[in-house]
Amino acid sequence: MNCRILNTKYALIQGIYYIILCVLMSYGALYLGKVGLRTGFIGIVIASANIIATLAQPMIARYIDQHHTPLASILLGMAMLCGVLSVVMFVIGQLPYLVAIIFALLSAMAITMMPFINALTFVFEEKGVVLNFGLSRGIGSVAYALMSLILGYIVSRISPIYLPFVITISSLGLLPILRGFRNDHVGYHQDTVKTSFFSFLQHYKLFFLMLVGYILIYIDHQLINTYMIYIVRNIGGNSVSMGIATFIAAFLELPGMVLFQKYKDIFNISYVMIFAGIMYSIKHLLTLFAPNMTIFFIAQMLQIFAFALFIPASVFYIDSFFDKKDATTGQALFTMSATIAGVIASVAGGLLIEVTSVHITLFIFAVLSVVGSAILVSSIKCMK
């Protein structure tokens, strides 16, 4: 198949996938609140999805390797299941606790798809076909941004109850692309990890400290993303405002990642990590003290210097700091850290908002973020 056609199809897969993720991640709390669930319980539902996905990913990866199943076939089945679950979720919309179960399963399925969609690039690379992952992932961010903007206006005029239809349509859109993306008759080969997590952490104590700092920072990042509707309402905004705020952050990820890719050989990766870690906390503090939507929008613009730089920089940093087998473990631990942060933010954030207030919750998490930045900076400086 023509390389340009493959790249176009892969970009479409990323774009449509991030539309599904936008509905679930950015508008999930709004949807679950509309069907009648309390804020604290919503946090438990979202946390459950992250935990299920974390357990499911290695199991599916092992199945693919053992049975030599093409990745596109697995993704095709998962996309179909997402479509079915979204229809079921809409049909049982009057039964909030059943909706919660289906939402958790649907979100877990969507989150589980992410590493396998990313792995398609490596499968084709083994065959000598280079897929432009950076550009395709950037298109995913743009699709996420645009969909967030559109959904903000739609939800303000209609009802969040119809959001599952967006997932259904998007899942159907993935099917023909994945069906024609079947050149990947290669399993999902993960490098064998020869170093256990615990022995790895004992050997690389400073890296473990860096992960602790990252978790503390990322908890606030996840809190803001998950409960943004409550944050914007607290400063006079609505679903339209949330859509614009999410659009700003997601859209700016593309130029940030492109700039990093272009200049990564010029700047010291350690300093990029330190800079991005500090910018995370500045973004979180600006969010805490934002008196209105204008300042909150400015805070969202800092995404270009925080998430957009930190995520690609961390991949290169880990790959350059450790040898191959230890880098594999390091990447796995880094991913697990993000999941841990997501679970804590979902559960603790939801409960704190419910029993205290949005501002107090943001204050507590902003303090954690600043402490996390200090730990991150100190550990990276000592690791150099």
Sequence and secondary structure as in RCSB ss.txt:
>XXXX:A:sequence
MNCRILNTKYALIQGIYYIILCVLMSYGALYLGKVGLRTGFIGIVIASANIIATLAQPMIARYIDQHHTPLASIL
LGMAMLCGVLSVVMFVIGQLPYLVAIIFALLSAMAITMMPFINALTFVFEEKGVVLNFGLSRGIGSVAYALMSLI
LGYIVSRISPIYLPFVITISSLGLLPILRGFRNDHVGYHQDTVKTSFFSFLQHYKLFFLMLVGYILIYIDHQLIN
TYMIYIVRNIGGNSVSMGIATFIAAFLELPGMVLFQKYKDIFNISYVMIFAGIMYSIKHLLTLFAPNMTIFFIAQ
MLQIFAFALFIPASVFYIDSFFDKKDATTGQALFTMSATIAGVIASVAGGLLIEVTSVHITLFIFAVLSVVGSAI
LVSSIKCMK
>XXXX:A:secstr
  HHHHHHHHHHHHHHHHHHHHHHHHSHHHHHHHTT  HHHHHHHHHHHHHHHHHHHHHHHHHHHHHT  HHHHH
HHHHHHHHHHHHHHHHTTT HHHHHHHHHHHHHHHHHHHHHHHHHHHHHHTTT    HHHHHHHHHHHHHHHHHH
HHHHHHHS GGGHHHHHHHHHHHHHHHHHT     S        S HHHHHHH HHHHHHHHHHHHHHHHHHHHH
HTHHHHHHHTT  HHHHHHHHHHHHHTHHHHHHHHHHHTTTS HHHHHHHHHHHHHHHHHHHHH  SHHHHHHHH
HGGGTTHHHHHHHHHHHHHHHS HHHHHHHHHHHHHHHHHHHHHHHHHHHHHHHHS HHHHHHHHHHHHHHHHHH
HHHHHHHH 
